[in-house]
């Protein structure tokens, strides 16, 4: 434990980090390694995309203890060959990563061996490079620091919840993100909140249902191109949005429902 973070055990028995400033556990229930695979790397088809010929840029929004980033780093480093992965992690506080890297915790967070050495380099120098992977840190407040990142092919959006960090789940935040996404880019996040999905639509993404995260809950996938969604939101979801009392972020425009209803996704 340090002044602001503490290693805890989830209800599923995995080790995770509690940030006491916001009162939330990073990757609750199943733990960081499983969530990083199920909600981020696998839905992004990251292993397959790393076999293509073009270099890949992944924006890791909310580095935390490094779980999503290190899962992507391990996939990249496991290849015999392939294009370079540029992994850019955004974070305002490095307390969680520093705690996870402590010798007594590193193995629990997949930060042992070469992965741990990479994370230590990121923590101390802000960058780590191998023949296959560049991992870079952008420190600062989001969403403003997005302007310091490259244009993305894949985005892992994993800040604290809309309750704790409403500014990172707003129309403005996702509009800033959309400016950093090239054609074919996909966005993956654990939140399935109606207001999150409507904000992504208002920002110009196509939006779909992601992997299950619990009873009657599912993550969210968004894409620049509609064809990249396996389970796009349909008109039944649009009808539920019209009845919702919490369907939009605080910064949504007054005519938000009309704008969403006229989104090409629902044509």
N, C-alpha and C positions, 0 to 999 in steps of 0.2 A: 504494500500500500504506500502511496505517496500522499501529498497534501490534498490532491484533488481526485485521484483515481484509486480504485481498489479492485483487485482480482476477486471475483466471486464465482460460485458454481450455479449454473442455470438449472431450471427444473428438469431439463433433459440430461443433466450430469456433466455437461461440458463446462470448461473454464471460459470466462468472459470478463470484460472490464466494465465496472460501474463508474460513470463519471458523476461525482457527487455534486458538481456545480449545477447540473441539470436534472439529476435524479433519474438517469436512464442508463440501462445496460446496453452495451454494444453487442449486437447479434444475440438477442435473448433466445431462450428455449433450446434450440438445437445446437447453438454455439457457432463460433466464427468460421471454422473450416467448412462445415456442412452448408451453412448459409451462403458463403462465398461461392461455392460450387453450384448449388441449386438455384439461387436467385440471380446470380451474376454471370459467372463464366459459362455455364451450360446454356442458359437462354440466349446469350450473346453469340453462341456457336464459336467461341473464341479459339478452341483448338483447330477447328476447320479453317477459320479465317487466317490463322497463322501459317497455313500451308499454301496460301496463295502467293503470287509473285510480288504483289505490291506491299510496301511497308505499311504498318498499321499503327495508328495513334489511338491510345486509350486514355481518357480522362477519368481519374479516380477522385470523385468529389466526396470529401470526408474521409481522409486517410485513417483516422482513429488509431487503432492498434496495428494497422497494416494488413488486416486479414484479406480483404478483397484484392489489394494490390499484390500481396505475396502469392496469392493463388494464381493470378495472371502471370506473375514473374516466373513461377515454377513451370507453368505450361510453356512459356516461351523458352526457358532454359532447357527443357526436356527434349527439344527438337534437335535432330541431327543437322538440319539445314532449314532454310526458309527466310522470309523477309524480316527486317528489323522491326521489333516492337518498341515503340516509344511510349512509355508509361509515365503519365504526369499526375502526381498526387497533390491535391489541394487540401490544406489544413491550416487552421489558425493556432492550434495548440498541439504540441508534440508530447504532452505528458503521458498519454495512453501508450504511444509507441515506446517511449522510454521505459515505462513500467513493464510492458510485454517483453522487452529485450533483456530484462534482468535474468541472470542465469537460472534462477529457480522457476521462472515462468516461460522461458523461450520455447521449449519444446511443446508446451501446451498451446502455443499460438503459431505453430509451424515456423518459428523464427530461429531454428537451430541450423547449424552447418552453414552452407553457402548462402542460404536465404537470410540467415541472421547477419552474416557479414555484409550482405547487400543493404539490409535495413540499418545497420550501424553506420555504413557509409552515407546513406541518405540522411540520417539524423545528424551526423557531424559535418558533412560537406554539402548536403543538398543535392547530391547526384551520385549515381553508381552506374557504371557501364561495363558490359561484356561484349563479346562478338555478336550476340543476338539481341541484346536488350539494353535500352537506355531507360533508367528510372530517375525521374527528376521531381523535386519538391518545389511547389509554389506555396509559400507561406503568406498568409494574409486573410482578410475578411472576404467571404463570398457574399453575393455573387460578383462584386467588383473585381476580384482577382482573376476571374475567368478571362478578362482581357489580356492577361499575361500568359495565357496558355495557347497552344497550337490549335488548329482546326482538327476536329475529332472524327474518327470512324466508329468508336464505341465509347459509351459513357456509362460509368457506374455511379449512380446518384444515391449516396448513402449518408447524408447528414443526420443529425438528431431529428426527432419527429416534428411534424407541423405544430404540435403544441409547444415544443421547446424552441423551435427555430422557424417561426412562421415566414420570415423573410426569404428563406431558402426554398419555400414551396409555393411561391407567389407567381402570378403571371409575369411580373417583371423578371424574376430569376430565370424562369424557363424561356422567356424571350431572349435574355442574354445568352443562355445556353444554345438556343436555336441558331444564333449567329455564329457559334463556334462549331457547328456540325456541317460536314460536307454531305453531298449526295450519297445515299446508302448507309448513313450513320444510324445507329440504334442506341436507345437509352434504356437503362434497366434500373428499377428502384423497388425497394421492399414495400412501399406504401401503395395501398389500393384505394385510398380515400377518394371519394367522388370529387372533392374540391381539387385534389392533386391532378386527377385525370382531366377535369375541365380546364385547369390552368395550362396543362400541356397542349390541349386542343387549341386554346386561345393563343398560345405561343406559336402555333403553326405546325405542330407535329400531328401525325396520325398516331392513334393510341389504342392499345389492346390490353387484354388480360394476361398477366404473367403466371408464374408458378404459385401453387398453394402455399400459404404461410401459416395456416391454422384453420380452426373450424370456421367455415363460411367466409374465409378471407383469402385474398390472392394478391400477389405482387402486380406490378404494372410494367409493360414494355411500351416504348414509344419509338417511332421511326420517322425519318425524313420521307421515305418512300412507303406507300401503303402496302406494297407487295411483300415487304419484309416483316409484316405482322402475321403470326399464325392464327391468333384469335382476336380480331379487331372488335372494339366496342360496336354494338349494333343499335338499331332504332329502339329496341326494348330498353337498353341502357339510357338512351336519350329521353325516353318517356319517364323513366325513374328520376332522371335529372330534373325534369320539369316539376316533379312533385317534391323534390328534396328541399329541406329547410337549411341545409348546410352544403349546398352544391358548389359554391364558388369561394375562391380566396378573397381576402378583404380588398385587394386592389383590382378585382375584376371590374370591367366597365358595367354601366347600368344596363346595357343591352346584351349582357354576356350570353344569356340563353339563346337569343336570336342569332348571335354570331356562331355559337356552337352548332345550333340546328342547321345553319347554312354551310357548315364545314363540308368540304368535298367527301369526307368519310361517310357522311350520312345521305349523300345524294341518291 
